[in-house]
Structure formats: C-alpha cells, structure tokens
Amino acid sequence: MQTLYDSDSFSVTHMLANGEAEGQAPEKTERYPLGVPSLARHGFEIVDKRSNKEVYLDGSWAELFQQHIMAWQVNTPTQEEVEDTLEQYAELAQTPVQIH
C-alpha cells in the first residue's frame, strides 16, 4: 500500500492486493515447483474527503487511472488539474469511508 496523493480534498492510495510479504517466497508445490501462480491484482483507492466517500478502482478502471499517473510523470500537472481528474473519478464513489 502506497499513498500517492493527499490533499485537503482527496487521498489516493495504490493497493497491491496480492503483494508478497517481504522475505516470503511464493508457496511451492509438486505441481508448481517455482511457486503457485497468482493473478496479479492491484488497484487504487480514491477517497473524497469532502463527501467522506471512497471508490476502489481495479481492472480496466485501474489501468485507465494508471495511464493518468504515467502522463502526470511526463508532464507535471498543477494541483488543480490533479483535483479535477480525481473529482471525475470520485463521482463513482458510493461507499462511505469507514475506519477499520
């Protein structure tokens, strides 16, 4: 889990759902001598602090958001441009933020 962006309005966290714990090798079996394969799954959690709602992007939504991030690395956006993009994604947010 890595926080990519945090402002008064939004927070963006990159989640590695199937990330291996440090120092832990994948489980090896007779059938999978190099380790049991697992589907790499990652996503982005966007929290709209104004509405106290969050959205989790995975699959094609995560890939689309990753393209935004890569474009931002090439051409550094203003905070307003980042917040405008996050606001568009935050419109998908339906889940109230809950602290675990």
C-alpha positions as CSV (number, residue, x, y, z in Angstrom):
1,M,0.0,0.0,0.0
2,Q,1.4,3.4,-1.0
3,T,-0.1,6.8,-0.7
4,L,0.3,8.6,-4.0
5,Y,-1.6,11.8,-3.3
6,D,-3.0,13.5,-0.2
7,S,-4.7,16.9,-0.1
8,D,-7.5,18.6,1.9
9,S,-10.0,17.2,-0.7
10,F,-8.6,13.8,-1.9
11,S,-6.4,10.9,-1.0
12,V,-5.1,8.3,-3.5
13,T,-3.6,5.1,-2.4
14,H,-2.1,2.4,-4.6
15,M,-3.1,-1.0,-3.3
16,L,-1.2,-4.2,-4.0
17,A,-3.8,-6.8,-3.1
18,N,-1.7,-9.8,-3.8
19,G,1.7,-8.4,-2.9
20,E,4.0,-10.8,-1.3
21,A,5.2,-10.1,2.2
22,E,8.8,-9.1,2.5
23,G,11.1,-12.1,2.7
24,Q,8.3,-14.5,1.9
25,A,8.7,-16.7,-1.2
26,P,5.6,-17.9,-3.1
27,E,4.3,-21.3,-2.0
28,K,6.0,-24.2,-3.9
29,T,4.2,-27.4,-4.7
30,E,5.0,-30.5,-6.7
31,R,2.8,-29.2,-9.5
32,Y,4.3,-25.6,-9.3
33,P,8.0,-26.0,-8.4
34,L,8.6,-22.3,-9.0
35,G,5.7,-21.3,-6.8
36,V,1.9,-21.3,-7.1
37,P,0.9,-18.7,-9.7
38,S,-1.5,-16.0,-8.6
39,L,-3.3,-13.4,-10.6
40,A,-1.6,-10.1,-10.1
41,R,-4.2,-7.7,-8.8
42,H,-3.7,-4.1,-7.9
43,G,-5.9,-1.1,-7.7
44,F,-6.3,2.5,-6.5
45,E,-8.4,3.7,-3.6
46,I,-9.6,7.3,-4.1
47,V,-11.1,9.0,-1.0
48,D,-13.2,12.1,-1.5
49,K,-12.7,13.8,1.9
50,R,-15.4,16.4,1.1
51,S,-18.2,13.8,0.9
52,N,-16.5,11.1,3.1
53,K,-16.9,8.5,0.3
54,E,-14.4,6.3,-1.4
55,V,-14.1,4.3,-4.6
56,Y,-11.8,1.4,-5.4
57,L,-10.6,1.2,-9.0
58,D,-9.4,-2.2,-10.2
59,G,-9.3,-3.9,-13.6
60,S,-9.7,-1.7,-16.6
61,W,-10.6,1.3,-14.3
62,A,-7.2,0.9,-12.6
63,E,-5.4,0.6,-15.9
64,L,-7.1,3.8,-17.1
65,F,-6.1,5.6,-13.9
66,Q,-2.6,4.3,-14.2
67,Q,-2.4,6.0,-17.6
68,H,-3.2,9.3,-15.9
69,I,-0.5,8.7,-13.4
70,M,2.1,7.9,-16.1
71,A,1.0,11.1,-18.1
72,W,1.5,13.1,-14.9
73,Q,5.0,11.8,-14.5
74,V,5.8,13.0,-18.0
75,N,4.1,16.4,-17.7
76,T,3.8,17.5,-14.1
77,P,0.2,18.8,-13.7
78,T,-1.0,21.6,-11.4
79,Q,-2.8,20.6,-8.2
80,E,-6.0,21.9,-9.9
81,E,-5.6,19.6,-12.8
82,V,-5.0,16.6,-10.5
83,E,-8.0,17.5,-8.3
84,D,-10.2,17.9,-11.4
85,T,-9.3,14.4,-12.6
86,L,-9.8,13.0,-9.1
87,E,-13.2,14.7,-8.9
88,Q,-14.3,12.9,-12.1
89,Y,-13.4,9.5,-10.6
90,A,-14.9,10.5,-7.2
91,E,-18.3,10.7,-8.9
92,L,-18.2,6.9,-8.9
93,A,-17.8,6.8,-5.1
94,Q,-20.7,5.2,-3.3
95,T,-19.0,3.7,-0.3
96,P,-18.9,5.7,2.9
97,V,-15.4,5.8,4.4
98,Q,-15.1,3.5,7.4
99,I,-12.1,3.3,9.7
100,H,-11.0,-0.4,10.3
